[in-house]
Amino acid sequence: METVVSGSLNMIGYGLAAIGSGIGVGLIFASVIQGTARQPEARGAMMGTAWIGFAVVEALAILALAFSFVLQ
């Protein structure tokens, strides 16, 4: 008996990319929370860096979504 895959495998790739970006965002903000707990006065500098990291990770997820539609 054969199993037939219908649909686009690009969406599976995007799903994996979305999982990766979710893990990345979690690690970024977990590090900020730990750093703030260790040194509360450096919170402002860490949050600025965290937002930049968050933007980069989410931009990569959006690029993965765009490529999953373009490469069909």
PDB file with one MODEL, atoms N, CA, C and O in Angstrom:
MODEL        1
ATOM      1  N   MET A   1       0.834  -1.163   0.000  1.00  0.00           N
ATOM      2  CA  MET A   1       0.000   0.000   0.000  1.00  0.00           C
ATOM      3  C   MET A   1       0.889   1.239   0.000  1.00  0.00           C
ATOM      4  O   MET A   1       1.817   1.349   0.801  1.00  0.00           O
ATOM      5  N   GLU A   2       0.599   2.156  -0.892  1.00  0.00           N
ATOM      6  CA  GLU A   2       1.403   3.362  -1.033  1.00  0.00           C
ATOM      7  C   GLU A   2       0.789   4.519  -0.265  1.00  0.00           C
ATOM      8  O   GLU A   2      -0.431   4.647  -0.157  1.00  0.00           O
ATOM      9  N   THR A   3       1.662   5.349   0.262  1.00  0.00           N
ATOM     10  CA  THR A   3       1.222   6.587   0.892  1.00  0.00           C
ATOM     11  C   THR A   3       1.533   7.723  -0.062  1.00  0.00           C
ATOM     12  O   THR A   3       2.676   7.891  -0.486  1.00  0.00           O
ATOM     13  N   VAL A   4       0.527   8.492  -0.396  1.00  0.00           N
ATOM     14  CA  VAL A   4       0.689   9.582  -1.341  1.00  0.00           C
ATOM     15  C   VAL A   4       0.687  10.892  -0.567  1.00  0.00           C
ATOM     16  O   VAL A   4      -0.223  11.171   0.214  1.00  0.00           O
ATOM     17  N   VAL A   5       1.729  11.691  -0.800  1.00  0.00           N
ATOM     18  CA  VAL A   5       1.816  13.003  -0.167  1.00  0.00           C
ATOM     19  C   VAL A   5       1.264  14.018  -1.142  1.00  0.00           C
ATOM     20  O   VAL A   5       1.807  14.207  -2.230  1.00  0.00           O
ATOM     21  N   SER A   6       0.194  14.664  -0.754  1.00  0.00           N
ATOM     22  CA  SER A   6      -0.352  15.713  -1.612  1.00  0.00           C
ATOM     23  C   SER A   6      -0.127  17.052  -0.930  1.00  0.00           C
ATOM     24  O   SER A   6      -0.152  17.149   0.297  1.00  0.00           O
ATOM     25  N   GLY A   7       0.089  18.059  -1.718  1.00  0.00           N
ATOM     26  CA  GLY A   7       0.366  19.376  -1.164  1.00  0.00           C
ATOM     27  C   GLY A   7       1.814  19.745  -1.398  1.00  0.00           C
ATOM     28  O   GLY A   7       2.529  19.092  -2.157  1.00  0.00           O
ATOM     29  N   SER A   8       2.221  20.778  -0.747  1.00  0.00           N
ATOM     30  CA  SER A   8       3.544  21.309  -0.970  1.00  0.00           C
ATOM     31  C   SER A   8       4.463  20.981   0.202  1.00  0.00           C
ATOM     32  O   SER A   8       4.129  21.229   1.360  1.00  0.00           O
ATOM     33  N   LEU A   9       5.606  20.428  -0.114  1.00  0.00           N
ATOM     34  CA  LEU A   9       6.596  20.162   0.926  1.00  0.00           C
ATOM     35  C   LEU A   9       7.255  21.459   1.403  1.00  0.00           C
ATOM     36  O   LEU A   9       7.921  21.476   2.438  1.00  0.00           O
ATOM     37  N   ASN A  10       7.068  22.536   0.651  1.00  0.00           N
ATOM     38  CA  ASN A  10       7.591  23.826   1.087  1.00  0.00           C
ATOM     39  C   ASN A  10       6.959  24.264   2.400  1.00  0.00           C
ATOM     40  O   ASN A  10       7.615  24.906   3.221  1.00  0.00           O
ATOM     41  N   MET A  11       5.709  23.928   2.603  1.00  0.00           N
ATOM     42  CA  MET A  11       5.026  24.310   3.838  1.00  0.00           C
ATOM     43  C   MET A  11       5.599  23.557   5.039  1.00  0.00           C
ATOM     44  O   MET A  11       5.623  24.084   6.151  1.00  0.00           O
ATOM     45  N   ILE A  12       6.050  22.349   4.817  1.00  0.00           N
ATOM     46  CA  ILE A  12       6.706  21.610   5.904  1.00  0.00           C
ATOM     47  C   ILE A  12       8.010  22.307   6.266  1.00  0.00           C
ATOM     48  O   ILE A  12       8.353  22.431   7.442  1.00  0.00           O
ATOM     49  N   GLY A  13       8.722  22.755   5.261  1.00  0.00           N
ATOM     50  CA  GLY A  13       9.946  23.510   5.511  1.00  0.00           C
ATOM     51  C   GLY A  13       9.671  24.799   6.255  1.00  0.00           C
ATOM     52  O   GLY A  13      10.430  25.177   7.147  1.00  0.00           O
ATOM     53  N   TYR A  14       8.595  25.473   5.899  1.00  0.00           N
ATOM     54  CA  TYR A  14       8.249  26.698   6.615  1.00  0.00           C
ATOM     55  C   TYR A  14       7.854  26.396   8.054  1.00  0.00           C
ATOM     56  O   TYR A  14       8.186  27.154   8.966  1.00  0.00           O
ATOM     57  N   GLY A  15       7.158  25.313   8.255  1.00  0.00           N
ATOM     58  CA  GLY A  15       6.802  24.924   9.627  1.00  0.00           C
ATOM     59  C   GLY A  15       8.032  24.707  10.484  1.00  0.00           C
ATOM     60  O   GLY A  15       8.074  25.126  11.641  1.00  0.00           O
ATOM     61  N   LEU A  16       9.033  24.051   9.918  1.00  0.00           N
ATOM     62  CA  LEU A  16      10.282  23.850  10.651  1.00  0.00           C
ATOM     63  C   LEU A  16      10.985  25.179  10.912  1.00  0.00           C
ATOM     64  O   LEU A  16      11.571  25.373  11.977  1.00  0.00           O
ATOM     65  N   ALA A  17      10.930  26.089   9.951  1.00  0.00           N
ATOM     66  CA  ALA A  17      11.536  27.409  10.150  1.00  0.00           C
ATOM     67  C   ALA A  17      10.803  28.189  11.227  1.00  0.00           C
ATOM     68  O   ALA A  17      11.427  28.916  12.000  1.00  0.00           O
ATOM     69  N   ALA A  18       9.490  28.045  11.285  1.00  0.00           N
ATOM     70  CA  ALA A  18       8.714  28.739  12.310  1.00  0.00           C
ATOM     71  C   ALA A  18       9.032  28.185  13.697  1.00  0.00           C
ATOM     72  O   ALA A  18       9.108  28.938  14.668  1.00  0.00           O
ATOM     73  N   ILE A  19       9.215  26.885  13.786  1.00  0.00           N
ATOM     74  CA  ILE A  19       9.604  26.286  15.067  1.00  0.00           C
ATOM     75  C   ILE A  19      10.972  26.809  15.485  1.00  0.00           C
ATOM     76  O   ILE A  19      11.193  27.134  16.651  1.00  0.00           O
ATOM     77  N   GLY A  20      11.886  26.887  14.524  1.00  0.00           N
ATOM     78  CA  GLY A  20      13.225  27.393  14.826  1.00  0.00           C
ATOM     79  C   GLY A  20      13.210  28.833  15.288  1.00  0.00           C
ATOM     80  O   GLY A  20      13.937  29.192  16.214  1.00  0.00           O
ATOM     81  N   SER A  21      12.392  29.668  14.659  1.00  0.00           N
ATOM     82  CA  SER A  21      12.338  31.067  15.086  1.00  0.00           C
ATOM     83  C   SER A  21      11.664  31.205  16.444  1.00  0.00           C
ATOM     84  O   SER A  21      12.031  32.081  17.227  1.00  0.00           O
ATOM     85  N   GLY A  22      10.697  30.366  16.730  1.00  0.00           N
ATOM     86  CA  GLY A  22      10.076  30.382  18.056  1.00  0.00           C
ATOM     87  C   GLY A  22      11.067  30.012  19.147  1.00  0.00           C
ATOM     88  O   GLY A  22      11.081  30.620  20.218  1.00  0.00           O
ATOM     89  N   ILE A  23      11.883  29.025  18.875  1.00  0.00           N
ATOM     90  CA  ILE A  23      12.924  28.638  19.835  1.00  0.00           C
ATOM     91  C   ILE A  23      13.935  29.765  19.987  1.00  0.00           C
ATOM     92  O   ILE A  23      14.385  30.051  21.096  1.00  0.00           O
ATOM     93  N   GLY A  24      14.294  30.404  18.880  1.00  0.00           N
ATOM     94  CA  GLY A  24      15.252  31.510  18.933  1.00  0.00           C
ATOM     95  C   GLY A  24      14.753  32.680  19.759  1.00  0.00           C
ATOM     96  O   GLY A  24      15.504  33.245  20.554  1.00  0.00           O
ATOM     97  N   VAL A  25      13.500  33.046  19.580  1.00  0.00           N
ATOM     98  CA  VAL A  25      12.921  34.146  20.358  1.00  0.00           C
ATOM     99  C   VAL A  25      12.883  33.774  21.843  1.00  0.00           C
ATOM    100  O   VAL A  25      13.174  34.603  22.706  1.00  0.00           O
ATOM    101  N   GLY A  26      12.527  32.545  22.125  1.00  0.00           N
ATOM    102  CA  GLY A  26      12.509  32.094  23.517  1.00  0.00           C
ATOM    103  C   GLY A  26      13.880  32.171  24.159  1.00  0.00           C
ATOM    104  O   GLY A  26      14.009  32.603  25.305  1.00  0.00           O
ATOM    105  N   LEU A  27      14.902  31.756  23.432  1.00  0.00           N
ATOM    106  CA  LEU A  27      16.265  31.813  23.972  1.00  0.00           C
ATOM    107  C   LEU A  27      16.737  33.252  24.168  1.00  0.00           C
ATOM    108  O   LEU A  27      17.424  33.552  25.145  1.00  0.00           O
ATOM    109  N   ILE A  28      16.377  34.133  23.254  1.00  0.00           N
ATOM    110  CA  ILE A  28      16.775  35.540  23.380  1.00  0.00           C
ATOM    111  C   ILE A  28      16.207  36.141  24.660  1.00  0.00           C
ATOM    112  O   ILE A  28      16.942  36.724  25.457  1.00  0.00           O
ATOM    113  N   PHE A  29      14.914  36.000  24.851  1.00  0.00           N
ATOM    114  CA  PHE A  29      14.302  36.639  26.013  1.00  0.00           C
ATOM    115  C   PHE A  29      14.596  35.900  27.314  1.00  0.00           C
ATOM    116  O   PHE A  29      14.579  36.510  28.383  1.00  0.00           O
ATOM    117  N   ALA A  30      14.864  34.610  27.243  1.00  0.00           N
ATOM    118  CA  ALA A  30      15.312  33.899  28.448  1.00  0.00           C
ATOM    119  C   ALA A  30      16.666  34.430  28.898  1.00  0.00           C
ATOM    120  O   ALA A  30      16.912  34.573  30.096  1.00  0.00           O
ATOM    121  N   SER A  31      17.535  34.720  27.953  1.00  0.00           N
ATOM    122  CA  SER A  31      18.843  35.286  28.288  1.00  0.00           C
ATOM    123  C   SER A  31      18.702  36.684  28.881  1.00  0.00           C
ATOM    124  O   SER A  31      19.435  37.042  29.802  1.00  0.00           O
ATOM    125  N   VAL A  32      17.765  37.476  28.359  1.00  0.00           N
ATOM    126  CA  VAL A  32      17.548  38.817  28.918  1.00  0.00           C
ATOM    127  C   VAL A  32      17.022  38.722  30.349  1.00  0.00           C
ATOM    128  O   VAL A  32      17.438  39.488  31.217  1.00  0.00           O
ATOM    129  N   ILE A  33      16.122  37.799  30.590  1.00  0.00           N
ATOM    130  CA  ILE A  33      15.586  37.630  31.941  1.00  0.00           C
ATOM    131  C   ILE A  33      16.684  37.199  32.902  1.00  0.00           C
ATOM    132  O   ILE A  33      16.769  37.711  34.018  1.00  0.00           O
ATOM    133  N   GLN A  34      17.519  36.270  32.480  1.00  0.00           N
ATOM    134  CA  GLN A  34      18.627  35.838  33.339  1.00  0.00           C
ATOM    135  C   GLN A  34      19.613  36.975  33.576  1.00  0.00           C
ATOM    136  O   GLN A  34      20.084  37.160  34.699  1.00  0.00           O
ATOM    137  N   GLY A  35      19.927  37.730  32.544  1.00  0.00           N
ATOM    138  CA  GLY A  35      20.851  38.851  32.692  1.00  0.00           C
ATOM    139  C   GLY A  35      20.298  39.938  33.591  1.00  0.00           C
ATOM    140  O   GLY A  35      21.036  40.539  34.372  1.00  0.00           O
ATOM    141  N   THR A  36      18.997  40.194  33.485  1.00  0.00           N
ATOM    142  CA  THR A  36      18.365  41.193  34.344  1.00  0.00           C
ATOM    143  C   THR A  36      18.359  40.725  35.799  1.00  0.00           C
ATOM    144  O   THR A  36      18.518  41.534  36.714  1.00  0.00           O
ATOM    145  N   ALA A  37      18.179  39.444  36.010  1.00  0.00           N
ATOM    146  CA  ALA A  37      18.210  38.916  37.371  1.00  0.00           C
ATOM    147  C   ALA A  37      19.617  39.040  37.966  1.00  0.00           C
ATOM    148  O   ALA A  37      19.758  39.273  39.167  1.00  0.00           O
ATOM    149  N   ARG A  38      20.635  38.891  37.159  1.00  0.00           N
ATOM    150  CA  ARG A  38      22.012  38.990  37.650  1.00  0.00           C
ATOM    151  C   ARG A  38      22.456  40.430  37.827  1.00  0.00           C
ATOM    152  O   ARG A  38      23.150  40.754  38.790  1.00  0.00           O
ATOM    153  N   GLN A  39      22.057  41.302  36.896  1.00  0.00           N
ATOM    154  CA  GLN A  39      22.517  42.687  36.935  1.00  0.00           C
ATOM    155  C   GLN A  39      21.371  43.609  36.492  1.00  0.00           C
ATOM    156  O   GLN A  39      21.280  43.970  35.319  1.00  0.00           O
ATOM    157  N   PRO A  40      20.512  43.983  37.423  1.00  0.00           N
ATOM    158  CA  PRO A  40      19.301  44.749  37.072  1.00  0.00           C
ATOM    159  C   PRO A  40      19.580  46.103  36.419  1.00  0.00           C
ATOM    160  O   PRO A  40      18.765  46.572  35.626  1.00  0.00           O
ATOM    161  N   GLU A  41      20.709  46.742  36.731  1.00  0.00           N
ATOM    162  CA  GLU A  41      20.963  48.068  36.166  1.00  0.00           C
ATOM    163  C   GLU A  41      21.314  48.017  34.685  1.00  0.00           C
ATOM    164  O   GLU A  41      21.309  49.056  34.025  1.00  0.00           O
ATOM    165  N   ALA A  42      21.616  46.852  34.145  1.00  0.00           N
ATOM    166  CA  ALA A  42      21.957  46.729  32.724  1.00  0.00           C
ATOM    167  C   ALA A  42      20.745  46.330  31.876  1.00  0.00           C
ATOM    168  O   ALA A  42      20.892  45.948  30.715  1.00  0.00           O
ATOM    169  N   ARG A  43      19.563  46.421  32.457  1.00  0.00           N
ATOM    170  CA  ARG A  43      18.352  45.988  31.758  1.00  0.00           C
ATOM    171  C   ARG A  43      18.123  46.751  30.460  1.00  0.00           C
ATOM    172  O   ARG A  43      17.761  46.150  29.448  1.00  0.00           O
ATOM    173  N   GLY A  44      18.327  48.063  30.472  1.00  0.00           N
ATOM    174  CA  GLY A  44      18.074  48.878  29.281  1.00  0.00           C
ATOM    175  C   GLY A  44      18.930  48.470  28.098  1.00  0.00           C
ATOM    176  O   GLY A  44      18.436  48.358  26.976  1.00  0.00           O
ATOM    177  N   ALA A  45      20.203  48.249  28.346  1.00  0.00           N
ATOM    178  CA  ALA A  45      21.108  47.850  27.257  1.00  0.00           C
ATOM    179  C   ALA A  45      20.758  46.459  26.739  1.00  0.00           C
ATOM    180  O   ALA A  45      20.826  46.202  25.537  1.00  0.00           O
ATOM    181  N   MET A  46      20.384  45.569  27.646  1.00  0.00           N
ATOM    182  CA  MET A  46      20.038  44.207  27.214  1.00  0.00           C
ATOM    183  C   MET A  46      18.735  44.172  26.426  1.00  0.00           C
ATOM    184  O   MET A  46      18.602  43.396  25.479  1.00  0.00           O
ATOM    185  N   MET A  47      17.765  45.013  26.812  1.00  0.00           N
ATOM    186  CA  MET A  47      16.488  45.007  26.096  1.00  0.00           C
ATOM    187  C   MET A  47      16.647  45.546  24.681  1.00  0.00           C
ATOM    188  O   MET A  47      16.006  45.056  23.751  1.00  0.00           O
ATOM    189  N   GLY A  48      17.502  46.556  24.513  1.00  0.00           N
ATOM    190  CA  GLY A  48      17.741  47.066  23.163  1.00  0.00           C
ATOM    191  C   GLY A  48      18.330  45.997  22.255  1.00  0.00           C
ATOM    192  O   GLY A  48      17.910  45.828  21.111  1.00  0.00           O
ATOM    193  N   THR A  49      19.306  45.286  22.787  1.00  0.00           N
ATOM    194  CA  THR A  49      19.923  44.198  22.020  1.00  0.00           C
ATOM    195  C   THR A  49      18.928  43.071  21.769  1.00  0.00           C
ATOM    196  O   THR A  49      18.925  42.458  20.701  1.00  0.00           O
ATOM    197  N   ALA A  50      18.086  42.807  22.762  1.00  0.00           N
ATOM    198  CA  ALA A  50      17.098  41.734  22.609  1.00  0.00           C
ATOM    199  C   ALA A  50      16.091  42.067  21.513  1.00  0.00           C
ATOM    200  O   ALA A  50      15.706  41.188  20.742  1.00  0.00           O
ATOM    201  N   TRP A  51      15.660  43.326  21.435  1.00  0.00           N
ATOM    202  CA  TRP A  51      14.693  43.697  20.396  1.00  0.00           C
ATOM    203  C   TRP A  51      15.305  43.602  19.008  1.00  0.00           C
ATOM    204  O   TRP A  51      14.627  43.232  18.049  1.00  0.00           O
ATOM    205  N   ILE A  52      16.590  43.936  18.899  1.00  0.00           N
ATOM    206  CA  ILE A  52      17.267  43.788  17.608  1.00  0.00           C
ATOM    207  C   ILE A  52      17.354  42.313  17.229  1.00  0.00           C
ATOM    208  O   ILE A  52      17.096  41.948  16.082  1.00  0.00           O
ATOM    209  N   GLY A  53      17.713  41.474  18.182  1.00  0.00           N
ATOM    210  CA  GLY A  53      17.765  40.030  17.932  1.00  0.00           C
ATOM    211  C   GLY A  53      16.404  39.463  17.572  1.00  0.00           C
ATOM    212  O   GLY A  53      16.287  38.618  16.684  1.00  0.00           O
ATOM    213  N   PHE A  54      15.373  39.935  18.270  1.00  0.00           N
ATOM    214  CA  PHE A  54      14.010  39.501  17.978  1.00  0.00           C
ATOM    215  C   PHE A  54      13.624  39.869  16.548  1.00  0.00           C
ATOM    216  O   PHE A  54      13.035  39.059  15.832  1.00  0.00           O
ATOM    217  N   ALA A  55      13.957  41.091  16.134  1.00  0.00           N
ATOM    218  CA  ALA A  55      13.623  41.538  14.783  1.00  0.00           C
ATOM    219  C   ALA A  55      14.337  40.704  13.726  1.00  0.00           C
ATOM    220  O   ALA A  55      13.751  40.366  12.698  1.00  0.00           O
ATOM    221  N   VAL A  56      15.597  40.373  13.977  1.00  0.00           N
ATOM    222  CA  VAL A  56      16.358  39.564  13.010  1.00  0.00           C
ATOM    223  C   VAL A  56      15.770  38.165  12.896  1.00  0.00           C
ATOM    224  O   VAL A  56      15.620  37.638  11.793  1.00  0.00           O
ATOM    225  N   VAL A  57      15.437  37.564  14.030  1.00  0.00           N
ATOM    226  CA  VAL A  57      14.874  36.207  14.010  1.00  0.00           C
ATOM    227  C   VAL A  57      13.528  36.200  13.296  1.00  0.00           C
ATOM    228  O   VAL A  57      13.261  35.304  12.495  1.00  0.00           O
ATOM    229  N   GLU A  58      12.688  37.172  13.568  1.00  0.00           N
ATOM    230  CA  GLU A  58      11.381  37.219  12.912  1.00  0.00           C
ATOM    231  C   GLU A  58      11.506  37.556  11.429  1.00  0.00           C
ATOM    232  O   GLU A  58      10.709  37.080  10.621  1.00  0.00           O
ATOM    233  N   ALA A  59      12.494  38.368  11.062  1.00  0.00           N
ATOM    234  CA  ALA A  59      12.710  38.655   9.642  1.00  0.00           C
ATOM    235  C   ALA A  59      13.093  37.383   8.893  1.00  0.00           C
ATOM    236  O   ALA A  59      12.662  37.170   7.760  1.00  0.00           O
ATOM    237  N   LEU A  60      13.895  36.549   9.523  1.00  0.00           N
ATOM    238  CA  LEU A  60      14.257  35.276   8.885  1.00  0.00           C
ATOM    239  C   LEU A  60      13.029  34.374   8.733  1.00  0.00           C
ATOM    240  O   LEU A  60      12.903  33.666   7.734  1.00  0.00           O
ATOM    241  N   ALA A  61      12.133  34.395   9.705  1.00  0.00           N
ATOM    242  CA  ALA A  61      10.907  33.603   9.586  1.00  0.00           C
ATOM    243  C   ALA A  61      10.026  34.123   8.459  1.00  0.00           C
ATOM    244  O   ALA A  61       9.419  33.336   7.733  1.00  0.00           O
ATOM    245  N   ILE A  62       9.951  35.442   8.305  1.00  0.00           N
ATOM    246  CA  ILE A  62       9.150  36.018   7.221  1.00  0.00           C
ATOM    247  C   ILE A  62       9.776  35.700   5.863  1.00  0.00           C
ATOM    248  O   ILE A  62       9.059  35.429   4.899  1.00  0.00           O
ATOM    249  N   LEU A  63      11.102  35.730   5.782  1.00  0.00           N
ATOM    250  CA  LEU A  63      11.769  35.328   4.543  1.00  0.00           C
ATOM    251  C   LEU A  63      11.488  33.865   4.215  1.00  0.00           C
ATOM    252  O   LEU A  63      11.286  33.512   3.052  1.00  0.00           O
ATOM    253  N   ALA A  64      11.475  33.021   5.233  1.00  0.00           N
ATOM    254  CA  ALA A  64      11.165  31.607   4.996  1.00  0.00           C
ATOM    255  C   ALA A  64       9.751  31.450   4.456  1.00  0.00           C
ATOM    256  O   ALA A  64       9.513  30.625   3.573  1.00  0.00           O
ATOM    257  N   LEU A  65       8.819  32.227   4.973  1.00  0.00           N
ATOM    258  CA  LEU A  65       7.446  32.180   4.470  1.00  0.00           C
ATOM    259  C   LEU A  65       7.391  32.637   3.015  1.00  0.00           C
ATOM    260  O   LEU A  65       6.719  32.013   2.193  1.00  0.00           O
ATOM    261  N   ALA A  66       8.092  33.719   2.695  1.00  0.00           N
ATOM    262  CA  ALA A  66       8.096  34.212   1.318  1.00  0.00           C
ATOM    263  C   ALA A  66       8.709  33.183   0.372  1.00  0.00           C
ATOM    264  O   ALA A  66       8.173  32.935  -0.708  1.00  0.00           O
ATOM    265  N   PHE A  67       9.819  32.589   0.771  1.00  0.00           N
ATOM    266  CA  PHE A  67      10.469  31.597  -0.081  1.00  0.00           C
ATOM    267  C   PHE A  67       9.616  30.342  -0.237  1.00  0.00           C
ATOM    268  O   PHE A  67       9.667  29.687  -1.277  1.00  0.00           O
ATOM    269  N   SER A  68       8.835  30.002   0.781  1.00  0.00           N
ATOM    270  CA  SER A  68       8.001  28.807   0.650  1.00  0.00           C
ATOM    271  C   SER A  68       6.916  29.005  -0.409  1.00  0.00           C
ATOM    272  O   SER A  68       6.490  28.041  -1.045  1.00  0.00           O
ATOM    273  N   PHE A  69       6.468  30.240  -0.601  1.00  0.00           N
ATOM    274  CA  PHE A  69       5.484  30.500  -1.656  1.00  0.00           C
ATOM    275  C   PHE A  69       6.148  30.697  -3.015  1.00  0.00           C
ATOM    276  O   PHE A  69       5.592  30.294  -4.037  1.00  0.00           O
ATOM    277  N   VAL A  70       7.317  31.305  -3.038  1.00  0.00           N
ATOM    278  CA  VAL A  70       8.000  31.586  -4.305  1.00  0.00           C
ATOM    279  C   VAL A  70       8.533  30.316  -4.947  1.00  0.00           C
ATOM    280  O   VAL A  70       8.474  30.173  -6.169  1.00  0.00           O
ATOM    281  N   LEU A  71       9.043  29.406  -4.159  1.00  0.00           N
ATOM    282  CA  LEU A  71       9.716  28.214  -4.693  1.00  0.00           C
ATOM    283  C   LEU A  71       8.780  27.046  -4.931  1.00  0.00           C
ATOM    284  O   LEU A  71       9.206  25.894  -4.846  1.00  0.00           O
ATOM    285  N   GLN A  72       7.536  27.309  -5.223  1.00  0.00           N
ATOM    286  CA  GLN A  72       6.595  26.201  -5.466  1.00  0.00           C
ATOM    287  C   GLN A  72       6.736  25.674  -6.857  1.00  0.00           C
ATOM    288  O   GLN A  72       6.027  24.743  -7.240  1.00  0.00           O
TER     289      GLN A  72
ENDMDL
END
